[in-house]
Amino acid sequence: MQTITGAIALEDWAVVSKSAALISAQPDISAKEKTRLVTFLGEKAPIFHAMDAANHTAAQTLSDAALMDDGPLVITAFANLQSSCLACHQQFRAEFRQQFNRP
């Protein structure tokens, strides 16, 4: 996200697109990790999955906007991605850090 912010400031749409595509295409986790995650999340797993899918979609939208060299659309798409990420972080970050001993 920091790379994207800097690239937007420089209007370097190629870097914005590439960085957003990396977020969108984040590799799937292993079956073992997926089981661990779903077990931890329990009934919240569908909510997490939906939020994760929304993040990937928002990142792809940002990547596409950057490929069109459309600054205003990039700004809007980036704001949507930030909002999507923040919503998920606010919902799950504290629990994840506590459960998985992350700073």
GIZI-V915201 format. One record per pair of residues at least 12 apart in sequence whose ideal C-beta (glycine too) atoms are under 10 Angstrom apart, sorted by the first residue. I is the first residue (numbers start at 1). J is the second residue. D is the distance in whole Angstrom. If there is no record, write none. Layout:
BEGIN
i->[I & I]
j->[J & J]
d->[D & D]
END
This chain:
BEGIN
i->[1 & 1 & 1 & 1 & 1 & 1 & 1 & 1 & 2 & 3 & 3 & 3 & 3 & 3 & 3 & 4 & 4 & 4 & 4 & 4 & 4 & 4 & 4 & 4 & 4 & 4 & 4 & 4 & 4 & 4 & 5 & 5 & 5 & 6 & 7 & 7 & 7 & 7 & 7 & 8 & 8 & 8 & 8 & 8 & 8 & 11 & 11 & 11 & 11 & 12 & 13 & 13 & 13 & 13 & 13 & 13 & 13 & 13 & 13 & 14 & 14 & 14 & 15 & 16 & 16 & 16 & 16 & 16 & 16 & 16 & 16 & 16 & 16 & 17 & 17 & 17 & 17 & 17 & 17 & 17 & 17 & 17 & 18 & 18 & 18 & 19 & 19 & 19 & 19 & 20 & 20 & 20 & 20 & 20 & 20 & 20 & 20 & 20 & 20 & 20 & 20 & 20 & 20 & 21 & 21 & 21 & 21 & 21 & 21 & 21 & 22 & 22 & 23 & 23 & 23 & 23 & 23 & 23 & 23 & 23 & 23 & 24 & 24 & 24 & 24 & 24 & 24 & 24 & 24 & 24 & 24 & 24 & 25 & 25 & 25 & 25 & 26 & 26 & 26 & 26 & 36 & 36 & 37 & 37 & 37 & 37 & 40 & 40 & 40 & 40 & 41 & 41 & 41 & 41 & 44 & 44 & 44 & 47 & 47 & 47 & 48 & 48 & 48 & 48 & 50 & 51 & 51 & 51 & 51 & 51 & 51 & 51 & 52 & 52 & 52 & 53 & 54 & 54 & 54 & 54 & 54 & 54 & 54 & 55 & 55 & 55 & 55 & 55 & 55 & 56 & 56 & 57 & 57 & 57 & 58 & 58 & 58 & 58 & 58 & 58 & 58 & 58 & 58 & 59 & 59 & 59 & 59 & 59 & 59 & 60 & 60 & 61 & 61 & 61 & 61 & 61 & 61 & 61 & 61 & 62 & 62 & 62 & 62 & 62 & 62 & 62 & 62 & 62 & 63 & 63 & 64 & 65 & 65 & 65 & 66]
j->[19 & 20 & 23 & 59 & 78 & 81 & 82 & 85 & 19 & 15 & 16 & 18 & 19 & 20 & 22 & 16 & 17 & 18 & 19 & 20 & 22 & 23 & 59 & 62 & 63 & 66 & 74 & 78 & 81 & 82 & 19 & 78 & 82 & 19 & 19 & 20 & 66 & 74 & 78 & 62 & 66 & 71 & 74 & 75 & 78 & 66 & 69 & 71 & 74 & 66 & 63 & 65 & 66 & 67 & 68 & 69 & 70 & 71 & 74 & 66 & 67 & 69 & 66 & 62 & 63 & 65 & 66 & 67 & 69 & 71 & 74 & 77 & 78 & 62 & 63 & 64 & 65 & 66 & 67 & 68 & 69 & 74 & 63 & 66 & 67 & 59 & 62 & 63 & 66 & 58 & 59 & 60 & 61 & 62 & 63 & 64 & 65 & 66 & 67 & 74 & 77 & 78 & 81 & 59 & 60 & 62 & 63 & 64 & 66 & 67 & 59 & 63 & 55 & 56 & 58 & 59 & 60 & 62 & 63 & 81 & 85 & 55 & 56 & 57 & 58 & 59 & 60 & 61 & 62 & 63 & 64 & 81 & 56 & 59 & 60 & 63 & 52 & 55 & 56 & 59 & 99 & 100 & 49 & 96 & 99 & 100 & 95 & 96 & 99 & 100 & 92 & 95 & 96 & 99 & 91 & 92 & 95 & 88 & 91 & 92 & 88 & 91 & 92 & 96 & 88 & 84 & 85 & 87 & 88 & 89 & 91 & 92 & 84 & 88 & 92 & 84 & 80 & 81 & 83 & 84 & 85 & 87 & 88 & 80 & 81 & 84 & 85 & 87 & 88 & 81 & 84 & 80 & 81 & 84 & 77 & 78 & 79 & 80 & 81 & 82 & 83 & 84 & 85 & 77 & 78 & 80 & 81 & 84 & 85 & 77 & 81 & 73 & 74 & 76 & 77 & 78 & 80 & 81 & 84 & 74 & 75 & 76 & 77 & 78 & 79 & 80 & 81 & 82 & 77 & 81 & 77 & 77 & 78 & 80 & 78]
d->[8 & 10 & 8 & 10 & 9 & 8 & 7 & 7 & 9 & 7 & 9 & 9 & 5 & 10 & 9 & 6 & 10 & 10 & 5 & 6 & 10 & 8 & 9 & 7 & 10 & 9 & 9 & 6 & 8 & 9 & 10 & 8 & 9 & 10 & 7 & 9 & 8 & 9 & 10 & 10 & 9 & 8 & 6 & 7 & 6 & 10 & 9 & 6 & 9 & 9 & 10 & 8 & 4 & 7 & 8 & 5 & 8 & 8 & 7 & 7 & 8 & 9 & 8 & 7 & 8 & 8 & 4 & 9 & 10 & 10 & 6 & 9 & 8 & 8 & 5 & 8 & 8 & 4 & 5 & 9 & 10 & 9 & 8 & 8 & 10 & 9 & 9 & 8 & 9 & 9 & 5 & 7 & 8 & 4 & 4 & 8 & 9 & 7 & 10 & 9 & 8 & 8 & 7 & 7 & 7 & 9 & 4 & 9 & 9 & 9 & 8 & 9 & 7 & 7 & 9 & 4 & 9 & 8 & 8 & 8 & 9 & 8 & 5 & 8 & 8 & 4 & 4 & 9 & 8 & 6 & 10 & 9 & 8 & 8 & 8 & 9 & 9 & 9 & 7 & 8 & 10 & 9 & 10 & 9 & 10 & 9 & 8 & 8 & 6 & 8 & 8 & 9 & 9 & 10 & 8 & 8 & 9 & 9 & 7 & 9 & 7 & 8 & 6 & 10 & 10 & 7 & 9 & 6 & 4 & 10 & 7 & 8 & 9 & 7 & 10 & 10 & 9 & 9 & 10 & 5 & 9 & 8 & 8 & 10 & 7 & 5 & 6 & 9 & 6 & 10 & 9 & 9 & 9 & 8 & 7 & 9 & 10 & 5 & 4 & 9 & 8 & 5 & 8 & 9 & 10 & 10 & 6 & 8 & 9 & 9 & 10 & 9 & 10 & 9 & 5 & 10 & 7 & 8 & 10 & 7 & 10 & 9 & 4 & 6 & 10 & 8 & 5 & 10 & 8 & 10 & 8 & 4 & 8 & 10 & 9]
END
